[in-house]
Amino acid sequence: MTTSAPQTKTPLDPRVQAAWENYRDDLLDLEGRDYERAEREAWERLQAELFTLTDAVADEHSSIGL
């Protein structure tokens, strides 16, 4: 018998979703060396944006006393 925990989906922050979509879009239709170069740059941008968003969310929570 197979059992599994119910999947609960938490809505993704629209800013995080947009960051990931931008990452994906930056890599569309690229291959080989072009993909490798673009992926490194896109990954760095994504990580920086997610880091900034993490700080913004922390600031939002601290400003309302959470």
Buried (B, 14 or more C-beta within 10 A) or exposed (E): EEEEEEEEEEEEEEEBEEBEEEBEEBBEEBEEEEBEEBBEEBEEBBEEBBEEBEEEEEEEEEEEEE
